[in-house]
């Protein structure tokens, strides 16, 4: 459960403080971490020590200590030297490693609980029972962030994100698949969606500072009970997908600001195809030339204002009117009429959604 790297870091730190050499082996005597060369020479003695009823003893000028996890022998710690001072330091080191085991086991248990909570794998009674056992509050405000990166596999993004929130023990950082990192944040009194935007921006800036690029962050709505965490997670997942379709230029997307895109995302594809056929009468919106698409998008950006659109496109007002008249003849929709403009806007969004769904690799 606890990695050899953590054990090695711990031993290096202890040596730096005490100037005593240490080594940790498993119950078979195999060296897992050491601060000195030639530790393998003690493997046989370490294995023999595991069969001894004593919790500590001196062998070949080394102090041997047993480290237990809930009554079961987990590691053997060696401290070089046979003096009383080395014995005392060795006992402290064994105590430190044993506490590390407990802490990492608790984190592992919490990590599994949060994963199952996100995936709806727990019954309601199990949620509250396990939360109580793990000392996790059930009736506080929380929200779920999803952080998606496209980094090389050798970059441990999960540990990088965890490092940003090491001091916030009531938050959880985990992963339920190979691509996305999940951050379940507990909110303080008075915190709202503006604070969530700032948190997302902080995460984004920290990842960029760590030279992790191509990051997308999405978050769900604020929930009040632990049983609703999975809902916020599903909302964040939808926000991530909807953001890719309709807000591709945004690195941070909030579920409560998805607008009509959220509704379109939930439409069945056959219904979308039928709608497009009815609106464009068999024509493909992708066949519009670049000039027409630019005109349409700019017209929508300027809230159907002809004067402002023509100014931003650097064309005469009459030229814009001509283009809109031409589009009306082609589609039967006059973008200067509010109802037709809404229909056209929705149709273009539906086309985007359909194209995105075609590219998904199931």
Short mmCIF file of the C-alpha atoms (twelve columns), coordinates in Angstrom:
data_MODEL
# 
_entry.id   MODEL 
# 
loop_
_atom_site.group_PDB 
_atom_site.id 
_atom_site.type_symbol 
_atom_site.label_atom_id 
_atom_site.label_alt_id 
_atom_site.label_comp_id 
_atom_site.label_asym_id 
_atom_site.label_seq_id 
_atom_site.Cartn_x 
_atom_site.Cartn_y 
_atom_site.Cartn_z 
_atom_site.pdbx_PDB_model_num 
ATOM 1   C CA . UNK A 1   0.000   0.000   0.000   1 
ATOM 2   C CA . UNK A 2   2.761   2.440   0.949   1 
ATOM 3   C CA . UNK A 3   5.315   2.855   -1.822  1 
ATOM 4   C CA . UNK A 4   9.019   2.084   -1.580  1 
ATOM 5   C CA . UNK A 5   9.670   5.674   -2.632  1 
ATOM 6   C CA . UNK A 6   7.852   6.968   0.456   1 
ATOM 7   C CA . UNK A 7   9.807   4.562   2.656   1 
ATOM 8   C CA . UNK A 8   13.078  5.698   1.065   1 
ATOM 9   C CA . UNK A 9   12.233  9.371   1.556   1 
ATOM 10  C CA . UNK A 10  11.375  8.685   5.197   1 
ATOM 11  C CA . UNK A 11  14.650  6.859   5.845   1 
ATOM 12  C CA . UNK A 12  16.657  9.581   4.116   1 
ATOM 13  C CA . UNK A 13  14.982  12.177  6.332   1 
ATOM 14  C CA . UNK A 14  15.633  10.159  9.495   1 
ATOM 15  C CA . UNK A 15  19.277  9.689   8.551   1 
ATOM 16  C CA . UNK A 16  19.633  13.406  7.875   1 
ATOM 17  C CA . UNK A 17  18.406  14.147  11.415  1 
ATOM 18  C CA . UNK A 18  20.070  11.331  13.396  1 
ATOM 19  C CA . UNK A 19  23.101  10.467  11.198  1 
ATOM 20  C CA . UNK A 20  22.248  6.794   11.709  1 
ATOM 21  C CA . UNK A 21  21.981  4.390   8.778   1 
ATOM 22  C CA . UNK A 22  18.626  2.641   8.285   1 
ATOM 23  C CA . UNK A 23  17.162  -0.133  6.165   1 
ATOM 24  C CA . UNK A 24  13.648  -1.530  5.738   1 
ATOM 25  C CA . UNK A 25  12.887  -5.054  4.485   1 
ATOM 26  C CA . UNK A 26  9.674   -6.947  3.851   1 
ATOM 27  C CA . UNK A 27  8.745   -10.089 5.803   1 
ATOM 28  C CA . UNK A 28  10.830  -12.208 3.414   1 
ATOM 29  C CA . UNK A 29  13.923  -10.160 4.220   1 
ATOM 30  C CA . UNK A 30  14.017  -8.382  0.829   1 
ATOM 31  C CA . UNK A 31  15.402  -4.837  1.028   1 
ATOM 32  C CA . UNK A 32  12.755  -2.206  0.161   1 
ATOM 33  C CA . UNK A 33  14.611  0.972   1.140   1 
ATOM 34  C CA . UNK A 34  18.037  1.691   2.595   1 
ATOM 35  C CA . UNK A 35  20.446  4.518   3.317   1 
ATOM 36  C CA . UNK A 36  23.653  2.477   3.037   1 
ATOM 37  C CA . UNK A 37  25.384  0.185   0.577   1 
ATOM 38  C CA . UNK A 38  25.452  -3.565  1.161   1 
ATOM 39  C CA . UNK A 39  22.136  -3.784  3.006   1 
ATOM 40  C CA . UNK A 40  21.414  -7.019  1.130   1 
ATOM 41  C CA . UNK A 41  23.905  -8.743  3.438   1 
ATOM 42  C CA . UNK A 42  21.331  -8.443  6.240   1 
ATOM 43  C CA . UNK A 43  18.439  -10.040 4.290   1 
ATOM 44  C CA . UNK A 44  18.977  -13.483 5.843   1 
ATOM 45  C CA . UNK A 45  19.152  -12.055 9.355   1 
ATOM 46  C CA . UNK A 46  16.017  -9.972  8.731   1 
ATOM 47  C CA . UNK A 47  14.086  -13.010 7.534   1 
ATOM 48  C CA . UNK A 48  15.249  -15.038 10.560  1 
ATOM 49  C CA . UNK A 49  14.181  -12.159 12.840  1 
ATOM 50  C CA . UNK A 50  10.615  -12.402 11.509  1 
ATOM 51  C CA . UNK A 51  10.441  -15.914 13.004  1 
ATOM 52  C CA . UNK A 52  11.594  -14.648 16.412  1 
ATOM 53  C CA . UNK A 53  9.003   -13.868 19.111  1 
ATOM 54  C CA . UNK A 54  10.950  -10.704 20.057  1 
ATOM 55  C CA . UNK A 55  9.867   -7.284  18.759  1 
ATOM 56  C CA . UNK A 56  13.491  -6.082  18.685  1 
ATOM 57  C CA . UNK A 57  16.994  -7.520  18.987  1 
ATOM 58  C CA . UNK A 58  20.640  -6.882  18.117  1 
ATOM 59  C CA . UNK A 59  22.201  -8.958  15.315  1 
ATOM 60  C CA . UNK A 60  25.692  -8.410  13.877  1 
ATOM 61  C CA . UNK A 61  25.961  -4.902  15.329  1 
ATOM 62  C CA . UNK A 62  22.518  -3.827  14.037  1 
ATOM 63  C CA . UNK A 63  19.295  -3.106  15.895  1 
ATOM 64  C CA . UNK A 64  16.317  -4.974  14.371  1 
ATOM 65  C CA . UNK A 65  12.735  -3.794  14.950  1 
ATOM 66  C CA . UNK A 66  9.385   -5.222  13.843  1 
ATOM 67  C CA . UNK A 67  6.755   -2.929  12.340  1 
ATOM 68  C CA . UNK A 68  3.151   -4.108  12.567  1 
ATOM 69  C CA . UNK A 69  -0.047  -3.100  10.808  1 
ATOM 70  C CA . UNK A 70  -3.126  -3.983  12.876  1 
ATOM 71  C CA . UNK A 71  -1.255  -6.783  14.601  1 
ATOM 72  C CA . UNK A 72  0.247   -8.248  11.429  1 
ATOM 73  C CA . UNK A 73  3.982   -8.006  10.737  1 
ATOM 74  C CA . UNK A 74  4.548   -5.719  7.779   1 
ATOM 75  C CA . UNK A 75  8.212   -4.611  7.764   1 
ATOM 76  C CA . UNK A 76  11.531  -5.090  9.512   1 
ATOM 77  C CA . UNK A 77  13.561  -1.959  10.316  1 
ATOM 78  C CA . UNK A 78  17.339  -2.089  10.765  1 
ATOM 79  C CA . UNK A 79  19.357  0.638   12.477  1 
ATOM 80  C CA . UNK A 80  23.142  0.343   12.326  1 
ATOM 81  C CA . UNK A 81  24.725  0.331   15.770  1 
ATOM 82  C CA . UNK A 82  24.245  -1.563  19.036  1 
ATOM 83  C CA . UNK A 83  24.222  1.322   21.536  1 
ATOM 84  C CA . UNK A 84  21.305  2.473   23.686  1 
ATOM 85  C CA . UNK A 85  21.091  5.699   21.661  1 
ATOM 86  C CA . UNK A 86  20.705  3.737   18.425  1 
ATOM 87  C CA . UNK A 87  18.064  1.566   20.091  1 
ATOM 88  C CA . UNK A 88  16.055  4.629   21.115  1 
ATOM 89  C CA . UNK A 89  16.342  6.239   17.673  1 
ATOM 90  C CA . UNK A 90  15.414  2.921   16.027  1 
ATOM 91  C CA . UNK A 91  12.282  2.649   18.164  1 
ATOM 92  C CA . UNK A 92  11.301  6.184   17.168  1 
ATOM 93  C CA . UNK A 93  11.943  5.386   13.496  1 
ATOM 94  C CA . UNK A 94  9.828   2.207   13.718  1 
ATOM 95  C CA . UNK A 95  7.063   4.233   15.361  1 
ATOM 96  C CA . UNK A 96  7.250   6.810   12.564  1 
ATOM 97  C CA . UNK A 97  6.969   4.164   9.818   1 
ATOM 98  C CA . UNK A 98  4.075   2.497   11.638  1 
ATOM 99  C CA . UNK A 99  2.231   5.838   11.762  1 
ATOM 100 C CA . UNK A 100 2.898   6.267   8.045   1 
ATOM 101 C CA . UNK A 101 1.303   2.876   7.420   1 
ATOM 102 C CA . UNK A 102 -1.790  3.923   9.345   1 
ATOM 103 C CA . UNK A 103 -2.041  7.264   7.540   1 
ATOM 104 C CA . UNK A 104 -1.648  5.746   4.078   1 
ATOM 105 C CA . UNK A 105 -4.104  2.984   4.840   1 
ATOM 106 C CA . UNK A 106 -6.661  5.554   5.954   1 
ATOM 107 C CA . UNK A 107 -6.073  7.566   2.790   1 
ATOM 108 C CA . UNK A 108 -6.430  4.406   0.712   1 
ATOM 109 C CA . UNK A 109 -9.723  3.555   2.439   1 
ATOM 110 C CA . UNK A 110 -11.011 7.105   1.930   1 
ATOM 111 C CA . UNK A 111 -9.877  7.048   -1.698  1 
ATOM 112 C CA . UNK A 112 -11.828 3.840   -2.345  1 
ATOM 113 C CA . UNK A 113 -14.869 5.241   -0.566  1 
ATOM 114 C CA . UNK A 114 -14.833 8.438   -2.637  1 
ATOM 115 C CA . UNK A 115 -14.398 6.482   -5.894  1 
ATOM 116 C CA . UNK A 116 -17.380 4.236   -5.109  1 
ATOM 117 C CA . UNK A 117 -19.363 7.286   -4.020  1 
ATOM 118 C CA . UNK A 118 -18.681 9.041   -7.326  1 
ATOM 119 C CA . UNK A 119 -19.642 5.958   -9.350  1 
ATOM 120 C CA . UNK A 120 -22.868 5.276   -7.401  1 
ATOM 121 C CA . UNK A 121 -21.565 1.903   -6.215  1 
ATOM 122 C CA . UNK A 122 -22.817 2.261   -2.623  1 
ATOM 123 C CA . UNK A 123 -26.207 1.804   -1.003  1 
ATOM 124 C CA . UNK A 124 -27.502 4.801   0.936   1 
ATOM 125 C CA . UNK A 125 -27.014 3.088   4.304   1 
ATOM 126 C CA . UNK A 126 -23.451 2.109   3.328   1 
ATOM 127 C CA . UNK A 127 -22.623 5.686   2.414   1 
ATOM 128 C CA . UNK A 128 -23.438 7.012   5.871   1 
ATOM 129 C CA . UNK A 129 -21.971 4.041   7.757   1 
ATOM 130 C CA . UNK A 130 -18.643 4.176   5.929   1 
ATOM 131 C CA . UNK A 131 -18.487 7.969   6.113   1 
ATOM 132 C CA . UNK A 132 -18.909 7.780   9.883   1 
ATOM 133 C CA . UNK A 133 -16.208 5.107   10.172  1 
ATOM 134 C CA . UNK A 134 -13.788 7.190   8.084   1 
ATOM 135 C CA . UNK A 135 -14.646 10.403  10.008  1 
ATOM 136 C CA . UNK A 136 -16.027 12.126  6.905   1 
ATOM 137 C CA . UNK A 137 -18.763 14.693  7.522   1 
ATOM 138 C CA . UNK A 138 -21.974 13.944  5.639   1 
ATOM 139 C CA . UNK A 139 -23.915 17.213  5.762   1 
ATOM 140 C CA . UNK A 140 -21.476 19.830  4.485   1 
ATOM 141 C CA . UNK A 141 -21.507 21.686  1.163   1 
ATOM 142 C CA . UNK A 142 -19.282 20.177  -1.514  1 
ATOM 143 C CA . UNK A 143 -18.677 20.363  -5.253  1 
ATOM 144 C CA . UNK A 144 -16.903 18.077  -7.720  1 
ATOM 145 C CA . UNK A 145 -14.250 19.277  -10.168 1 
ATOM 146 C CA . UNK A 146 -12.980 17.173  -13.081 1 
ATOM 147 C CA . UNK A 147 -9.491  17.985  -14.356 1 
ATOM 148 C CA . UNK A 148 -8.654  16.524  -17.759 1 
ATOM 149 C CA . UNK A 149 -5.117  16.645  -19.141 1 
ATOM 150 C CA . UNK A 150 -3.449  15.189  -22.198 1 
ATOM 151 C CA . UNK A 151 0.038   14.887  -20.788 1 
ATOM 152 C CA . UNK A 152 2.585   12.172  -21.442 1 
ATOM 153 C CA . UNK A 153 1.997   9.084   -19.328 1 
ATOM 154 C CA . UNK A 154 5.275   9.561   -17.423 1 
ATOM 155 C CA . UNK A 155 3.967   12.724  -15.765 1 
ATOM 156 C CA . UNK A 156 2.070   11.901  -12.588 1 
ATOM 157 C CA . UNK A 157 -0.612  14.563  -12.810 1 
ATOM 158 C CA . UNK A 158 -2.635  12.982  -10.001 1 
ATOM 159 C CA . UNK A 159 0.173   13.428  -7.479  1 
ATOM 160 C CA . UNK A 160 0.834   16.925  -8.816  1 
ATOM 161 C CA . UNK A 161 -2.768  17.955  -8.153  1 
ATOM 162 C CA . UNK A 162 -2.717  16.241  -4.754  1 
ATOM 163 C CA . UNK A 163 0.338   18.298  -3.909  1 
ATOM 164 C CA . UNK A 164 -1.641  21.521  -4.351  1 
ATOM 165 C CA . UNK A 165 -4.127  20.509  -1.649  1 
ATOM 166 C CA . UNK A 166 -2.015  18.610  0.881   1 
ATOM 167 C CA . UNK A 167 -2.990  21.017  3.640   1 
ATOM 168 C CA . UNK A 168 -6.718  20.605  3.041   1 
ATOM 169 C CA . UNK A 169 -7.458  17.224  4.604   1 
ATOM 170 C CA . UNK A 170 -11.226 17.595  4.182   1 
ATOM 171 C CA . UNK A 171 -10.895 17.712  0.383   1 
ATOM 172 C CA . UNK A 172 -10.346 14.632  -1.773  1 
ATOM 173 C CA . UNK A 173 -8.277  14.183  -4.920  1 
ATOM 174 C CA . UNK A 174 -8.625  10.880  -6.766  1 
ATOM 175 C CA . UNK A 175 -9.019  9.328   -10.224 1 
ATOM 176 C CA . UNK A 176 -11.691 6.965   -11.513 1 
ATOM 177 C CA . UNK A 177 -10.188 6.418   -14.961 1 
ATOM 178 C CA . UNK A 178 -6.941  6.915   -16.841 1 
ATOM 179 C CA . UNK A 179 -7.667  10.424  -18.120 1 
ATOM 180 C CA . UNK A 180 -9.529  12.447  -15.528 1 
ATOM 181 C CA . UNK A 181 -8.605  13.606  -12.034 1 
ATOM 182 C CA . UNK A 182 -11.455 14.199  -9.613  1 
ATOM 183 C CA . UNK A 183 -11.292 16.900  -6.968  1 
ATOM 184 C CA . UNK A 184 -14.077 16.873  -4.355  1 
ATOM 185 C CA . UNK A 185 -13.903 20.188  -2.538  1 
ATOM 186 C CA . UNK A 186 -15.605 21.049  0.731   1 
ATOM 187 C CA . UNK A 187 -16.904 24.619  0.791   1 
ATOM 188 C CA . UNK A 188 -16.715 27.068  3.647   1 
ATOM 189 C CA . UNK A 189 -19.699 29.124  4.770   1 
ATOM 190 C CA . UNK A 190 -20.482 31.872  2.302   1 
ATOM 191 C CA . UNK A 191 -18.518 30.383  -0.611  1 
ATOM 192 C CA . UNK A 192 -20.362 30.330  -3.920  1 
ATOM 193 C CA . UNK A 193 -19.837 29.868  -7.645  1 
ATOM 194 C CA . UNK A 194 -17.523 32.861  -7.989  1 
ATOM 195 C CA . UNK A 195 -15.213 31.179  -5.477  1 
ATOM 196 C CA . UNK A 196 -15.377 27.970  -7.532  1 
ATOM 197 C CA . UNK A 197 -14.255 29.910  -10.597 1 
ATOM 198 C CA . UNK A 198 -11.277 31.195  -8.621  1 
ATOM 199 C CA . UNK A 199 -10.456 27.674  -7.419  1 
ATOM 200 C CA . UNK A 200 -10.584 26.343  -10.983 1 
ATOM 201 C CA . UNK A 201 -8.348  29.186  -12.166 1 
ATOM 202 C CA . UNK A 202 -5.905  28.443  -9.322  1 
ATOM 203 C CA . UNK A 203 -5.723  24.763  -10.346 1 
ATOM 204 C CA . UNK A 204 -5.276  25.727  -13.990 1 
ATOM 205 C CA . UNK A 205 -2.486  28.207  -13.252 1 
ATOM 206 C CA . UNK A 206 -0.721  25.726  -10.967 1 
ATOM 207 C CA . UNK A 207 -0.779  23.022  -13.646 1 
ATOM 208 C CA . UNK A 208 0.514   25.454  -16.255 1 
ATOM 209 C CA . UNK A 209 3.273   26.487  -13.840 1 
ATOM 210 C CA . UNK A 210 4.191   22.793  -13.561 1 
ATOM 211 C CA . UNK A 211 4.446   22.764  -17.384 1 
ATOM 212 C CA . UNK A 212 1.304   20.653  -17.760 1 
ATOM 213 C CA . UNK A 213 -0.532  21.975  -20.805 1 
ATOM 214 C CA . UNK A 214 -3.808  21.115  -22.588 1 
ATOM 215 C CA . UNK A 215 -5.886  21.239  -19.406 1 
ATOM 216 C CA . UNK A 216 -9.690  21.360  -19.253 1 
ATOM 217 C CA . UNK A 217 -11.525 21.843  -15.957 1 
ATOM 218 C CA . UNK A 218 -15.246 21.402  -15.343 1 
ATOM 219 C CA . UNK A 219 -17.308 21.457  -12.178 1 
ATOM 220 C CA . UNK A 220 -20.860 20.537  -11.164 1 
ATOM 221 C CA . UNK A 221 -23.350 22.259  -8.878  1 
ATOM 222 C CA . UNK A 222 -22.920 22.705  -5.139  1 
ATOM 223 C CA . UNK A 223 -24.497 19.875  -3.135  1 
ATOM 224 C CA . UNK A 224 -25.414 19.779  0.556   1 
ATOM 225 C CA . UNK A 225 -25.173 16.078  1.459   1 
ATOM 226 C CA . UNK A 226 -22.570 13.425  0.801   1 
ATOM 227 C CA . UNK A 227 -25.088 11.199  -0.994  1 
ATOM 228 C CA . UNK A 228 -25.359 13.879  -3.725  1 
ATOM 229 C CA . UNK A 229 -21.639 13.868  -4.577  1 
ATOM 230 C CA . UNK A 230 -22.257 11.494  -7.508  1 
ATOM 231 C CA . UNK A 231 -24.754 13.974  -8.972  1 
ATOM 232 C CA . UNK A 232 -22.218 16.799  -8.913  1 
ATOM 233 C CA . UNK A 233 -19.707 14.417  -10.521 1 
ATOM 234 C CA . UNK A 234 -22.110 13.525  -13.353 1 
ATOM 235 C CA . UNK A 235 -22.816 17.213  -13.890 1 
ATOM 236 C CA . UNK A 236 -19.096 17.951  -14.109 1 
ATOM 237 C CA . UNK A 237 -18.682 15.135  -16.656 1 
ATOM 238 C CA . UNK A 238 -21.472 16.577  -18.760 1 
ATOM 239 C CA . UNK A 239 -19.971 20.061  -18.479 1 
ATOM 240 C CA . UNK A 240 -16.639 18.691  -19.705 1 
ATOM 241 C CA . UNK A 241 -18.247 17.168  -22.812 1 
ATOM 242 C CA . UNK A 242 -20.599 20.071  -23.525 1 
ATOM 243 C CA . UNK A 243 -17.663 22.455  -23.159 1 
ATOM 244 C CA . UNK A 244 -15.723 20.568  -25.834 1 
ATOM 245 C CA . UNK A 245 -18.660 20.830  -28.233 1 
ATOM 246 C CA . UNK A 246 -19.922 24.366  -27.768 1 
ATOM 247 C CA . UNK A 247 -17.242 26.223  -25.771 1 
ATOM 248 C CA . UNK A 248 -14.013 24.816  -27.173 1 
ATOM 249 C CA . UNK A 249 -12.123 28.037  -26.456 1 
ATOM 250 C CA . UNK A 250 -12.789 27.863  -22.712 1 
ATOM 251 C CA . UNK A 251 -10.502 25.913  -20.380 1 
ATOM 252 C CA . UNK A 252 -12.940 26.191  -17.446 1 
ATOM 253 C CA . UNK A 253 -16.606 25.214  -17.815 1 
ATOM 254 C CA . UNK A 254 -19.322 25.285  -15.133 1 
ATOM 255 C CA . UNK A 255 -22.409 23.063  -15.344 1 
ATOM 256 C CA . UNK A 256 -24.731 25.872  -14.219 1 
ATOM 257 C CA . UNK A 257 -23.613 28.043  -17.170 1 
ATOM 258 C CA . UNK A 258 -24.012 25.524  -19.993 1 
ATOM 259 C CA . UNK A 259 -27.255 27.099  -21.200 1 
ATOM 260 C CA . UNK A 260 -29.046 25.509  -24.119 1 
ATOM 261 C CA . UNK A 261 -26.025 23.353  -24.907 1 
ATOM 262 C CA . UNK A 262 -26.912 21.187  -21.910 1 
ATOM 263 C CA . UNK A 263 -30.346 20.454  -23.389 1 
ATOM 264 C CA . UNK A 264 -29.005 19.690  -26.859 1 
ATOM 265 C CA . UNK A 265 -26.416 17.303  -25.413 1 
ATOM 266 C CA . UNK A 266 -29.211 15.141  -24.021 1 
ATOM 267 C CA . UNK A 267 -31.107 14.838  -27.307 1 
ATOM 268 C CA . UNK A 268 -31.137 11.446  -29.084 1 
ATOM 269 C CA . UNK A 269 -29.215 11.490  -32.370 1 
ATOM 270 C CA . UNK A 270 -32.177 10.265  -34.524 1 
ATOM 271 C CA . UNK A 271 -34.247 13.212  -33.292 1 
ATOM 272 C CA . UNK A 272 -31.371 15.578  -34.140 1 
ATOM 273 C CA . UNK A 273 -31.132 14.221  -37.690 1 
ATOM 274 C CA . UNK A 274 -34.858 14.648  -38.199 1 
ATOM 275 C CA . UNK A 275 -34.709 18.217  -36.891 1 
ATOM 276 C CA . UNK A 276 -31.842 19.154  -39.236 1 
ATOM 277 C CA . UNK A 277 -33.610 17.634  -42.230 1 
ATOM 278 C CA . UNK A 278 -36.718 19.688  -41.451 1 
ATOM 279 C CA . UNK A 279 -34.821 22.944  -40.956 1 
ATOM 280 C CA . UNK A 280 -32.385 22.741  -43.861 1 
ATOM 281 C CA . UNK A 281 -34.518 20.541  -46.149 1 
ATOM 282 C CA . UNK A 282 -31.766 18.035  -46.813 1 
ATOM 283 C CA . UNK A 283 -28.999 20.625  -47.188 1 
ATOM 284 C CA . UNK A 284 -25.826 20.302  -45.139 1 
ATOM 285 C CA . UNK A 285 -24.879 23.370  -43.049 1 
ATOM 286 C CA . UNK A 286 -21.244 22.366  -43.568 1 
ATOM 287 C CA . UNK A 287 -21.693 23.376  -47.210 1 
ATOM 288 C CA . UNK A 288 -21.934 27.055  -46.258 1 
ATOM 289 C CA . UNK A 289 -18.860 28.924  -47.445 1 
ATOM 290 C CA . UNK A 290 -16.463 30.567  -45.002 1 
ATOM 291 C CA . UNK A 291 -17.808 34.044  -45.725 1 
ATOM 292 C CA . UNK A 292 -21.368 32.989  -44.900 1 
ATOM 293 C CA . UNK A 293 -20.362 31.207  -41.687 1 
ATOM 294 C CA . UNK A 294 -18.332 34.216  -40.574 1 
ATOM 295 C CA . UNK A 295 -21.280 36.504  -41.256 1 
ATOM 296 C CA . UNK A 296 -23.683 34.257  -39.317 1 
ATOM 297 C CA . UNK A 297 -21.414 33.931  -36.289 1 
ATOM 298 C CA . UNK A 298 -20.630 37.640  -36.123 1 
ATOM 299 C CA . UNK A 299 -24.339 38.503  -36.499 1 
ATOM 300 C CA . UNK A 300 -25.162 36.285  -33.513 1 
ATOM 301 C CA . UNK A 301 -22.245 37.683  -31.491 1 
ATOM 302 C CA . UNK A 302 -23.697 41.182  -31.951 1 
ATOM 303 C CA . UNK A 303 -27.239 40.196  -30.930 1 
ATOM 304 C CA . UNK A 304 -28.657 40.537  -34.480 1 
ATOM 305 C CA . UNK A 305 -27.456 44.146  -34.762 1 
ATOM 306 C CA . UNK A 306 -26.958 44.851  -38.489 1 
ATOM 307 C CA . UNK A 307 -24.997 48.093  -38.073 1 
ATOM 308 C CA . UNK A 308 -22.522 46.723  -35.522 1 
ATOM 309 C CA . UNK A 309 -22.029 43.491  -37.464 1 
ATOM 310 C CA . UNK A 310 -21.287 45.288  -40.732 1 
ATOM 311 C CA . UNK A 311 -18.845 47.578  -38.902 1 
ATOM 312 C CA . UNK A 312 -16.944 44.622  -37.358 1 
ATOM 313 C CA . UNK A 313 -16.879 42.770  -40.687 1 
ATOM 314 C CA . UNK A 314 -15.622 45.921  -42.455 1 
ATOM 315 C CA . UNK A 315 -18.405 45.727  -45.035 1 
ATOM 316 C CA . UNK A 316 -21.187 48.094  -46.092 1 
ATOM 317 C CA . UNK A 317 -24.542 47.664  -44.390 1 
ATOM 318 C CA . UNK A 318 -26.172 46.858  -47.731 1 
ATOM 319 C CA . UNK A 319 -23.616 44.089  -48.323 1 
ATOM 320 C CA . UNK A 320 -24.602 42.479  -45.038 1 
ATOM 321 C CA . UNK A 321 -28.290 42.807  -45.891 1 
ATOM 322 C CA . UNK A 322 -27.589 41.147  -49.252 1 
ATOM 323 C CA . UNK A 323 -25.846 38.229  -47.527 1 
ATOM 324 C CA . UNK A 324 -28.736 37.800  -45.081 1 
ATOM 325 C CA . UNK A 325 -31.264 37.907  -47.943 1 
ATOM 326 C CA . UNK A 326 -29.250 35.264  -49.796 1 
ATOM 327 C CA . UNK A 327 -29.176 33.044  -46.693 1 
ATOM 328 C CA . UNK A 328 -32.945 33.476  -46.307 1 
ATOM 329 C CA . UNK A 329 -33.525 32.270  -49.870 1 
ATOM 330 C CA . UNK A 330 -31.283 29.245  -49.246 1 
ATOM 331 C CA . UNK A 331 -32.709 28.162  -45.856 1 
ATOM 332 C CA . UNK A 332 -36.051 29.881  -45.563 1 
ATOM 333 C CA . UNK A 333 -34.897 31.521  -42.335 1 
ATOM 334 C CA . UNK A 334 -34.468 35.268  -41.896 1 
ATOM 335 C CA . UNK A 335 -31.856 35.859  -39.199 1 
ATOM 336 C CA . UNK A 336 -33.200 39.358  -38.638 1 
ATOM 337 C CA . UNK A 337 -36.369 37.785  -37.228 1 
ATOM 338 C CA . UNK A 338 -35.830 36.692  -33.647 1 
ATOM 339 C CA . UNK A 339 -37.701 33.372  -33.927 1 
ATOM 340 C CA . UNK A 340 -35.868 32.405  -37.129 1 
ATOM 341 C CA . UNK A 341 -32.547 33.407  -35.555 1 
ATOM 342 C CA . UNK A 342 -33.172 31.155  -32.549 1 
ATOM 343 C CA . UNK A 343 -34.113 28.249  -34.800 1 
ATOM 344 C CA . UNK A 344 -30.991 28.743  -36.903 1 
ATOM 345 C CA . UNK A 345 -28.738 29.055  -33.843 1 
ATOM 346 C CA . UNK A 346 -30.121 25.857  -32.315 1 
ATOM 347 C CA . UNK A 347 -29.763 24.054  -35.642 1 
ATOM 348 C CA . UNK A 348 -26.078 24.979  -35.870 1 
ATOM 349 C CA . UNK A 349 -25.530 23.778  -32.294 1 
ATOM 350 C CA . UNK A 350 -27.297 20.504  -33.070 1 
ATOM 351 C CA . UNK A 351 -25.003 19.988  -36.061 1 
ATOM 352 C CA . UNK A 352 -21.971 20.588  -33.827 1 
ATOM 353 C CA . UNK A 353 -23.304 18.053  -31.330 1 
ATOM 354 C CA . UNK A 354 -23.902 15.437  -34.018 1 
ATOM 355 C CA . UNK A 355 -20.410 15.874  -35.441 1 
ATOM 356 C CA . UNK A 356 -18.901 15.524  -31.962 1 
ATOM 357 C CA . UNK A 357 -20.834 12.337  -31.257 1 
ATOM 358 C CA . UNK A 358 -19.580 10.848  -34.517 1 
ATOM 359 C CA . UNK A 359 -15.968 11.375  -33.425 1 
ATOM 360 C CA . UNK A 360 -16.317 9.695   -30.017 1 
ATOM 361 C CA . UNK A 361 -14.355 6.454   -29.793 1 
ATOM 362 C CA . UNK A 362 -16.593 3.972   -28.048 1 
# 
